[in-house]
Amino acid sequence: MSQAAASIPLFSQAIIHLNSYLEEPILAEDEDVIKFWISYIKCDALREIALKYLSVPTTSKPSKRVHSIAKNTITDDVLD
């Protein structure tokens, strides 16, 4: 970090980085978002946050399990 950047308050640095990201062109629907964030060098912290949350695998397993458990718990007798 440069001396000039070190003198800017952390909150202000975060706003600067966020605004810099918001000025980026919007990705096309067929572009790989993960590749974009891996190559994003303007702000390491923002890149790490994006990769952390974008890399969560999508699955319907947990929700199916919850519905299955609920189906076994809530019966017609309970609803009457």
Secondary structure, DSSP 4 states (H G I P E B T S, - for coil): --HHHHTS-HHHHHHHHHHHHHTSPPPPTTS-HHHHHHH--S-HHHHHHHHHHHTSPP-SHHHHHHHHHHHHHS-HHHH-
